[in-house]
Amino acid sequence: MIKKKYFSAYNDFKTGILYKILISLGLIFLIIFIFFKIISQISINNASIELLKYFYDLSLTNFPGLMISFSILLIAFGLILYFFKRQFLKLARIADEIEHNEEYKE
């Protein structure tokens, strides 16, 4: 026989920490994208720093496009999870009202 699972109104399925992680990663990817766009605008002809040349060459590939697309996706998923968290908080508040209200008690 299948056991029924009851979820509490206070259980938000870890959306609180997930939305923070996803939005943080999205912002980090956005900063990386901005860094590569700035590097691509600088002309590096005789730069003695090999790492700067590497970043310049990398900025001319599809890598910055990937960074901005992942950034948009992660921020969007983070905002969706934030919306779910807010809805779970409202659900918990409604559950408290029902538990403590005398009208609803039998």
SULPE-V622646 format. One record per backbone hydrogen bond with DSSP energy under -1.0 kcal/mol. CO is the residue of the C=O (numbers start at 1). NH is the residue of the N-H. E is the energy in kcal/mol with one decimal. If there is no record, write none. Layout:
CO	NH	E
CO	NH	E
//
This chain:
8	11	-1.0
12	15	-1.6
14	18	-1.7
15	19	-2.2
17	21	-2.2
18	22	-2.7
19	23	-2.2
20	24	-2.1
21	25	-2.7
22	26	-2.4
23	27	-2.2
24	28	-2.3
25	29	-2.6
26	30	-1.9
27	31	-2.2
28	32	-2.2
29	33	-2.3
30	34	-2.3
31	35	-2.3
32	36	-2.4
33	37	-2.2
34	38	-2.2
35	39	-2.3
36	40	-2.1
49	53	-1.7
50	54	-2.4
51	55	-2.3
52	56	-2.1
53	57	-2.7
54	58	-2.3
55	59	-1.9
58	61	-1.2
62	66	-1.9
63	67	-2.2
64	68	-2.1
65	69	-2.0
66	70	-2.6
67	71	-2.1
68	72	-2.3
69	73	-2.3
70	74	-2.8
71	75	-2.3
72	76	-2.3
73	77	-2.7
74	78	-2.3
75	79	-2.3
76	80	-2.1
77	81	-2.4
78	82	-2.0
79	83	-2.0
80	84	-2.1
81	85	-2.3
82	86	-2.3
83	87	-2.1
84	88	-2.5
85	89	-2.1
86	90	-2.0
87	91	-2.3
88	92	-2.2
89	93	-2.0
90	94	-2.3
91	95	-2.3
92	96	-2.1
93	97	-2.0
94	98	-2.2
95	99	-2.3
96	100	-2.2
//
